[in-house]
Amino acid sequence: MRIAVVVHTLKMGGMERVATSLADAIVQSGNGCDLIYLKDRKVELKPNSEVPVHLFDVKRAALKKVYGPLCFIGSKILNVIFRKSNLLWFNQIEAKVFESKLKTLEVNNGVAFDLVIFRGQGTFEHVWALNDPRFVFVCENVQRKHMYKGLSRKVFHSLFDHRNVACVSNGALESFLDMAKTHSLAYKKAIMLSNPCDFNYIRESAKSKEAVHTKPYILGLGRLVHQKNFSLLIEAYAIARKTHIVKHDLLIVGSGPDESIIKKKVNELSLDEYVHFKGSTSEPFSFYKQADLYVLSSKHEGLGMVLLEALATGTKVVATDSPGGVRQIMNGELEPFLSEMTPEALAKKIAFALSFEETDSYHQDVERVLAQFDSIKVVEKYIEEFI
């Protein structure tokens, strides 16, 4: 059996790491896999196994068509009039390009794909004009019912009618079904199918003996964007130091457009001596392993893979009780580590987690949670549900 995994880019990010992990898991399960990305940006992540990686630069190829530049300019003009409408026009040409490139790849491989899995809405926006029963669209996050403004109904029908849809958590599925009901979508199948996590690889990669920091620390890791809510983490950390006598440093691992805003917040709260920005890395597992606590402060999460990665290395976690899939992880013995989305509440949970003495029942519950996201089981579920 041969499966293609398609993602928008291979830059540093949670969705991109999941795409490479899924490709690895497909190969480990004894199936063939190709990893395809659509945008010609710097490749920062690759599968660990020998998975062929292909760039389908659909935008550049579409612009080379005789009518491509005119359609591109026209879609931009229409986008000014009808906000977020450009994907309905130019992306139709991109879809045909993708279809042609996929067929060429199948000829070169000497075998057709049994399944083509698209990770993230920004990815399958490029191919919505194709109606291929092998396609599975994976919703990585909670749905915003009106994200396409006045064209939301039209766009959502274009994306999801007669499609196979997998949502990465129960929360993401609930939001999809709510959106589908609102817009009367006629999707083919919609199920919850968790992201894969290669725990053996994570644990082996975390064994680095080189210290990533010289003092005990709390870790915040992820893209520095509004959704991840690092400003809340900084405010909570300031309160934890002042009110709860927390002495740990705080390490921020990641990069993104909000970096200057977060650094300004650190400076305003006079925390420059204690908060350290480490940049982004494709191998964050030593940072998890050596931390005394990982904190997720997001406004919403499709699932929260970073929580699984931290738990797999043996590190305690605290998370905001945000919409999406966080509660799918933070239940049982982990539920007390959920926090309301205020600086005071998060500071209190940070202090609680740092002083928490791990028990046998706690470790058993962590293993129970992790078992739900075993990579081979996830691949088997894709095959069972969609092939």
Residue pairs with C-beta under 8 A, 6 or more apart in sequence:
1 31
1 32
1 114
1 115
1 383
1 387
2 31
2 32
2 33
2 34
2 109
2 111
2 112
2 113
2 114
3 26
3 31
3 32
3 33
3 113
3 114
3 115
3 116
3 117
3 382
4 33
4 34
4 35
4 36
4 102
4 105
4 113
4 115
4 116
4 117
5 19
5 22
5 23
5 26
5 33
5 34
5 35
5 36
5 117
5 119
6 36
6 37
6 38
6 56
6 116
6 117
6 118
6 119
6 123
6 124
6 127
7 15
7 16
7 19
7 35
7 36
7 37
7 38
7 118
7 119
7 120
7 123
8 37
8 38
8 39
8 119
8 120
8 122
8 123
8 126
9 16
9 37
9 38
9 39
9 41
10 16
10 19
10 20
10 37
10 41
10 43
10 44
10 45
10 46
10 53
11 41
11 42
11 44
11 45
12 44
12 45
12 223
12 254
12 255
12 280
12 281
12 282
13 45
13 223
14 222
14 223
14 305
14 306
15 119
15 120
15 140
16 44
16 45
17 45
17 305
18 119
18 140
18 195
18 196
18 305
19 35
19 119
20 35
20 45
20 46
20 47
20 48
20 51
21 47
21 195
21 196
21 197
21 198
21 375
22 117
22 119
22 195
22 196
22 375
22 378
22 379
23 33
23 34
23 35
23 47
23 49
23 51
24 47
24 48
24 49
24 51
24 198
24 201
24 375
25 196
25 198
25 375
25 376
25 378
25 379
26 32
26 33
26 51
26 379
27 33
27 47
27 49
27 50
27 51
28 49
28 198
28 375
28 376
28 379
29 376
29 379
29 380
31 379
31 383
32 109
32 111
33 51
34 51
34 52
34 53
34 54
34 105
34 109
34 113
35 47
35 51
35 52
35 53
35 54
36 53
36 54
36 55
36 56
36 102
36 105
37 43
37 53
37 54
37 55
37 56
38 55
38 56
38 57
38 58
38 59
38 98
38 123
38 126
39 57
39 59
40 55
40 57
40 60
43 53
44 280
44 282
45 282
46 53
47 53
48 198
48 201
54 105
56 97
56 98
56 101
56 102
58 94
58 95
58 97
58 98
58 101
58 126
59 94
61 94
61 97
61 101
62 68
62 71
62 72
62 90
62 93
62 94
62 97
63 69
63 72
65 93
67 93
68 93
71 89
71 90
71 93
72 90
74 89
75 85
75 86
75 88
75 89
75 90
76 86
78 85
78 86
78 89
79 85
79 86
82 150
82 151
83 148
83 149
83 150
83 151
84 147
84 148
84 149
84 151
84 155
85 148
85 151
85 155
87 125
87 126
87 128
87 155
88 151
88 154
88 155
88 158
91 125
91 126
91 127
91 128
91 129
92 129
94 126
94 127
95 126
95 127
95 128
95 129
95 130
96 129
96 130
98 126
98 127
98 130
99 127
99 130
99 132
102 113
102 116
106 112
106 113
113 134
114 134
114 387
115 134
115 136
115 382
115 383
115 386
115 387
116 132
116 134
116 135
116 136
117 136
117 138
117 166
117 382
118 124
118 127
118 135
118 136
118 137
118 138
119 138
119 140
120 138
120 140
121 137
121 139
121 140
121 141
121 159
124 135
124 137
124 159
125 159
127 135
128 158
128 159
129 158
131 162
133 164
135 163
135 164
136 164
136 165
136 166
136 382
136 386
137 159
137 160
137 163
137 164
137 165
137 166
138 165
138 166
138 167
138 168
138 193
139 165
139 166
139 167
139 168
139 172
139 173
139 176
139 302
140 168
140 172
140 302
140 303
141 172
141 300
141 301
141 302
141 324
142 171
142 172
142 175
142 300
142 302
142 323
142 324
143 172
143 175
143 176
143 178
143 179
145 152
145 178
145 179
145 182
145 183
146 152
148 154
148 155
148 156
152 183
153 183
156 179
156 180
156 183
156 185
157 183
157 185
157 186
160 180
160 185
160 187
161 185
161 186
161 187
162 186
162 187
162 188
163 187
163 188
164 187
164 188
164 189
164 385
164 386
165 176
165 187
165 188
165 189
165 190
165 191
166 190
166 191
166 192
166 193
166 382
166 385
167 173
167 175
167 176
167 190
167 191
167 192
167 193
167 302
168 192
168 193
168 194
168 195
168 302
168 303
168 325
169 192
169 194
169 302
169 303
169 324
169 325
169 328
170 192
170 325
170 328
171 302
171 323
171 324
171 325
171 326
171 327
171 328
172 192
172 302
172 303
172 324
172 325
173 190
173 191
173 192
175 323
175 324
176 190
177 190
179 185
180 187
180 190
189 385
189 386
191 385
193 378
193 381
193 382
193 385
194 303
194 328
194 372
194 373
194 378
195 303
195 305
195 373
195 378
196 373
196 374
196 375
196 378
196 379
197 305
197 308
197 309
197 312
197 370
197 373
197 374
197 375
198 375
199 312
199 370
199 374
202 285
202 309
202 312
202 313
203 285
203 312
203 313
205 283
205 285
205 286
206 285
206 286
206 288
206 289
206 313
207 286
207 289
208 285
208 286
208 289
210 286
211 290
212 251
212 278
212 286
212 287
212 290
213 249
213 251
213 276
213 290
215 248
215 249
216 247
216 248
216 249
216 292
217 248
217 249
217 250
217 251
217 276
217 290
217 291
217 292
218 237
218 246
218 248
218 249
218 250
218 251
218 291
218 292
218 293
218 294
218 295
218 350
218 354
219 250
219 251
219 253
219 287
219 288
219 291
219 293
219 294
219 295
219 310
219 315
220 230
220 233
220 250
220 251
220 252
220 253
220 254
220 294
220 295
220 297
221 252
221 253
221 254
221 284
221 287
221 288
221 294
221 306
222 228
222 230
222 253
222 254
222 296
222 298
222 306
223 254
223 255
223 256
224 230
224 252
224 254
224 255
224 256
224 257
224 258
224 259
224 262
225 256
225 257
225 258
226 258
226 299
227 298
227 299
227 300
228 254
228 256
228 258
228 297
228 298
228 299
229 297
229 298
229 299
229 320
229 341
230 252
230 258
230 262
230 297
231 258
231 261
231 262
231 265
232 297
232 320
232 341
232 343
232 346
233 250
233 295
233 297
233 346
234 250
234 262
234 265
234 266
234 269
234 271
234 275
235 265
235 269
235 343
236 295
236 297
236 343
236 344
236 345
236 346
236 347
236 350
237 246
237 250
237 271
237 274
237 275
237 347
237 350
238 269
238 271
238 343
238 347
239 343
239 344
239 347
240 246
240 347
240 350
240 351
241 247
241 271
241 274
243 347
244 347
244 348
244 350
244 351
245 351
246 350
246 351
246 354
248 292
248 293
248 354
249 274
249 275
249 276
250 271
250 274
250 275
250 276
251 275
251 276
251 278
251 287
251 291
252 262
252 275
252 276
252 277
252 278
253 278
253 279
253 280
253 281
253 284
253 287
254 279
254 280
255 279
255 280
259 277
263 277
266 272
266 275
278 287
281 287
284 309
285 309
285 313
288 294
288 309
288 310
288 312
288 313
288 315
289 313
289 314
289 315
291 310
291 315
292 315
292 316
292 354
293 315
293 316
293 317
293 318
293 350
293 353
293 354
294 306
294 307
294 310
294 315
294 316
294 317
294 318
295 317
295 318
295 319
295 346
295 350
296 304
296 306
296 307
296 317
296 318
296 319
296 320
296 326
297 319
297 320
297 346
298 304
298 319
298 320
298 322
298 326
299 320
299 322
299 341
300 322
300 323
300 324
301 322
301 323
301 324
301 325
301 326
302 324
302 325
303 324
303 325
303 326
303 328
303 329
304 319
304 324
304 325
304 326
304 328
304 329
307 317
307 319
307 326
307 329
307 330
308 329
308 369
308 370
308 373
310 316
310 317
311 317
311 329
311 366
311 369
311 370
312 370
316 337
316 353
316 354
316 356
316 358
317 330
317 334
317 337
317 353
318 337
318 338
318 339
318 346
318 349
318 350
318 353
319 326
319 329
319 330
319 337
319 338
319 339
320 326
320 338
320 339
320 340
320 341
320 346
321 327
321 330
321 338
321 339
321 340
321 341
322 341
326 338
327 338
328 372
329 369
330 337
330 338
331 369
332 365
332 368
332 369
333 359
333 361
333 362
333 364
333 365
333 366
334 365
334 366
334 369
336 352
337 349
337 352
337 353
338 349
339 345
339 346
339 348
339 349
340 346
